[in-house]
Amino acid sequence: MARPAEFNRREVLDRAMQAFWSQGYCATSMADLTETTALKPGSLYAAFKSKEGLFLAALDHYGELSFQNIRRVLSSTDTPLGGVRKFFEQISANANEQEDEHSCFLVNTVLEVARRNPRVRERVNLHLNAIEGLFRKALQASREHGELDPESDPEALAAFIMANIWGLRVLLAAGADRKRLRAVVDQMLVLLDGSAAPGKSVTSRS
């Protein structure tokens, strides 16, 4: 019996992710996937079982990359709340750049597929909940360090942040310019500033 073709799984998932991300799930055919991954259909089916299986694996790949990137940003400043600010500043600063041209893969998936596919919806929620957990942890640390008012609710604030991330990603997909994104980010930070402890300000620049 012939041995199955060996391949770099991460590289294949990177390529499949880009295909699904730019074209959408429905518009991406197996022919597209075999071309972009340079694998034969038999190898793709053997490794991922189906087009949906490859899509879920690509979604997991994207979710893990997003999680690691957000965790890195949140931990890159001197204070937890500073990390939250830096994350949103990067969103507005990266507006209109090539990497943002097709919005967030998770957001795209919710709008196109997740509402009709329970398996996909469950997988998207898994990644979104993990990301929300990062912000909740940062906000809890902010409250413990005296940056946030002791009466603030990190769980509610984390949900508020996630809602704003979704809105910003949709604006990016719609082609909003950097000035508009900056205005939205500033307003969001002003609202978050209302939860800061007296004498502290998330909107103050270092």
C-alpha positions as CSV (number, residue, x, y, z in Angstrom):
1,M,0.0,0.0,0.0
2,A,1.3,3.4,-0.9
3,R,2.2,5.7,2.0
4,P,0.1,8.8,2.3
5,A,1.8,12.0,1.1
6,E,3.6,13.9,3.9
7,F,3.2,17.6,4.2
8,N,3.8,20.5,6.6
9,R,0.4,20.8,8.3
10,R,1.0,24.3,9.5
11,E,1.8,25.5,6.0
12,V,-1.2,23.8,4.5
13,L,-3.5,25.4,7.2
14,D,-1.9,28.8,6.5
15,R,-2.7,28.4,2.8
16,A,-6.2,27.0,3.3
17,M,-7.0,29.7,5.9
18,Q,-6.0,32.4,3.4
19,A,-8.2,30.9,0.7
20,F,-11.3,30.6,3.0
21,W,-10.6,34.0,4.5
22,S,-10.4,35.9,1.2
23,Q,-13.1,34.0,-0.7
24,G,-15.5,32.7,2.0
25,Y,-16.4,29.1,2.8
26,C,-19.1,28.6,0.1
27,A,-17.1,30.2,-2.7
28,T,-14.0,28.1,-2.0
29,S,-14.0,24.8,-3.9
30,M,-12.0,21.7,-3.3
31,A,-10.2,22.6,-6.6
32,D,-9.3,25.9,-5.1
33,L,-8.0,24.2,-2.0
34,T,-5.9,21.6,-3.9
35,E,-4.4,24.4,-5.9
36,T,-3.6,26.7,-3.0
37,T,-2.3,23.9,-0.7
38,A,-0.4,22.0,-3.6
39,L,-2.0,18.8,-2.3
40,K,-4.0,16.2,-4.2
41,P,-7.7,15.7,-3.2
42,G,-6.9,12.3,-1.7
43,S,-4.3,13.8,0.6
44,L,-6.7,16.5,1.8
45,Y,-9.5,14.1,2.4
46,A,-7.2,11.7,4.2
47,A,-5.9,14.4,6.5
48,F,-9.1,16.5,7.1
49,K,-12.0,14.1,6.0
50,S,-14.0,16.8,4.2
51,K,-14.0,20.5,3.1
52,E,-15.7,21.3,6.3
53,G,-13.1,19.4,8.3
54,L,-10.3,21.5,6.6
55,F,-12.3,24.6,7.2
56,L,-12.6,23.9,10.9
57,A,-8.9,23.1,11.1
58,A,-8.1,26.4,9.4
59,L,-10.5,28.2,11.7
60,D,-8.7,26.6,14.7
61,H,-5.4,27.7,13.2
62,Y,-6.6,31.3,12.9
63,G,-8.1,31.3,16.4
64,E,-4.9,30.1,17.9
65,L,-2.9,32.8,16.0
66,S,-5.3,35.5,17.1
67,F,-5.2,34.3,20.7
68,Q,-1.4,34.3,20.9
69,N,-1.2,37.7,19.2
70,I,-3.7,39.3,21.6
71,R,-2.1,37.7,24.6
72,R,1.3,39.1,23.5
73,V,-0.1,42.6,23.0
74,L,-1.9,42.6,26.4
75,S,1.3,41.6,28.2
76,S,3.6,44.0,26.4
77,T,3.0,47.1,28.5
78,D,3.7,48.0,32.1
79,T,0.1,47.8,33.2
80,P,-2.8,45.5,32.3
81,L,-5.0,48.4,31.3
82,G,-2.2,49.8,29.1
83,G,-2.2,46.5,27.2
84,V,-6.0,46.9,26.5
85,R,-5.4,50.4,25.2
86,K,-2.4,49.3,23.0
87,F,-4.6,46.6,21.4
88,F,-7.2,49.1,20.3
89,E,-4.6,51.6,19.2
90,Q,-3.2,48.9,16.9
91,I,-6.5,48.2,15.3
92,S,-6.9,51.9,14.3
93,A,-3.2,52.2,13.3
94,N,-3.5,49.1,11.0
95,A,-6.6,50.3,9.3
96,N,-6.4,50.1,5.5
97,E,-3.3,47.9,5.6
98,Q,-3.2,44.8,3.5
99,E,-3.5,42.4,6.4
100,D,-6.9,43.8,7.3
101,E,-8.4,43.8,3.8
102,H,-10.8,41.0,4.4
103,S,-11.7,41.7,8.1
104,C,-11.5,39.1,10.8
105,F,-11.9,35.5,9.8
106,L,-14.0,34.7,12.8
107,V,-16.4,37.6,12.1
108,N,-16.6,36.6,8.5
109,T,-17.4,33.0,9.5
110,V,-20.2,34.1,11.8
111,L,-21.8,36.2,9.1
112,E,-21.5,33.6,6.4
113,V,-21.7,30.1,7.9
114,A,-22.1,29.9,11.7
115,R,-25.7,30.9,11.8
116,R,-26.6,27.8,9.8
117,N,-24.0,25.4,10.8
118,P,-24.0,24.3,14.5
119,R,-20.5,22.7,14.4
120,V,-19.0,25.9,12.9
121,R,-20.9,28.1,15.4
122,E,-19.6,26.0,18.3
123,R,-16.0,26.3,17.1
124,V,-16.3,30.1,16.6
125,N,-17.7,30.5,20.0
126,L,-14.9,28.5,21.5
127,H,-12.3,30.9,20.1
128,L,-14.3,34.0,20.8
129,N,-14.8,32.9,24.4
130,A,-11.1,32.2,24.8
131,I,-10.2,35.7,23.5
132,E,-12.8,37.3,25.8
133,G,-11.2,35.4,28.6
134,L,-7.9,37.2,27.9
135,F,-9.5,40.6,28.2
136,R,-11.4,39.5,31.3
137,K,-8.2,38.4,32.9
138,A,-6.5,41.7,32.0
139,L,-9.4,43.7,33.5
140,Q,-9.4,41.6,36.7
141,A,-5.7,42.3,37.0
142,S,-6.3,46.0,36.4
143,R,-8.9,46.1,39.2
144,E,-6.5,44.2,41.6
145,H,-3.7,46.7,40.7
146,G,-6.0,49.7,41.4
147,E,-6.4,50.8,37.8
148,L,-10.1,50.1,37.7
149,D,-12.7,51.0,40.2
150,P,-13.2,48.2,42.8
151,E,-16.9,48.2,41.9
152,S,-16.2,47.7,38.2
153,D,-17.3,44.4,36.6
154,P,-14.5,42.8,34.5
155,E,-16.8,40.3,33.0
156,A,-19.2,42.9,31.7
157,L,-16.3,45.1,30.6
158,A,-14.8,42.2,28.7
159,A,-18.1,41.6,26.9
160,F,-18.2,45.3,26.1
161,I,-14.7,45.1,24.6
162,M,-15.6,42.1,22.5
163,A,-18.7,43.9,21.1
164,N,-16.5,46.8,20.1
165,I,-13.9,44.5,18.5
166,W,-16.7,43.1,16.3
167,G,-17.9,46.5,15.4
168,L,-14.4,47.7,14.5
169,R,-13.8,44.6,12.4
170,V,-17.0,45.2,10.4
171,L,-16.1,48.8,9.9
172,L,-12.7,47.7,8.6
173,A,-14.3,45.3,6.2
174,A,-16.6,48.1,5.0
175,G,-13.5,50.2,4.2
176,A,-13.6,52.8,7.0
177,D,-10.6,55.0,7.0
178,R,-8.1,55.4,9.8
179,K,-9.6,58.7,11.0
180,R,-13.0,57.1,11.5
181,L,-11.5,54.1,13.3
182,R,-9.4,56.4,15.5
183,A,-12.6,58.3,16.5
184,V,-14.4,55.1,17.4
185,V,-11.4,53.7,19.4
186,D,-11.1,57.0,21.3
187,Q,-14.8,57.0,22.2
188,M,-14.6,53.4,23.3
189,L,-11.6,54.2,25.6
190,V,-13.4,57.2,27.0
191,L,-16.3,55.0,28.0
192,L,-13.9,52.4,29.5
193,D,-12.3,55.3,31.3
194,G,-15.5,55.7,33.2
195,S,-14.6,52.4,35.0
196,A,-11.2,53.6,36.0
197,A,-10.3,54.2,39.6
198,P,-10.2,57.8,40.8
199,G,-7.0,59.4,39.6
200,K,-6.4,56.8,36.9
201,S,-7.2,57.1,33.2
202,V,-7.0,54.5,30.4
203,T,-7.1,57.3,27.9
204,S,-4.1,59.2,29.2
205,R,-1.1,58.7,26.9
206,S,2.4,57.9,28.3
